[in-house]
């Protein structure tokens, strides 16, 4: 009798348990109507990867659908992103929609700058010489060194003790 009671409560528990609602992780479609005819490039710096879409426009820059002055609040980071436009004199010729992930803010700004430079070069191949001379088309390959066994950090060793 008790065994049948246990199985009956198990089946009742199974039927009363509600299924968890399916998570809607559908990201906003990047290929909007506005971005369908955009020039696309990928920029990288440290652990950050930026997908940059460049469209002819008024010079507005959006990072992850947020205006650049709200996403990167430090003026130095805003200046880093504007460098490719300043050197090529295309300040208000293109709108930028960048989607960046990974790393910190400095790495993300460098990744967006690299992506903008590559997109400018794709859109106008005659700008390659200017961008290459400034070093904007070269991916900065410096990354954080891994932690090694027996060390506190990558290179920091234990404190020396004489006795």
PyMOL commands that set and color helices and strands:
alter all, ss='L'
color gray80, all
select helices_A, chain A and resi 2-16+68-71+75-88+105-123+125-134
alter helices_A, ss='H'
color red, helices_A
select strands_A, chain A and resi 39-45+48-56+61-63+66-67+94-101
alter strands_A, ss='S'
color yellow, strands_A
deselect
rebuild
show_as cartoon
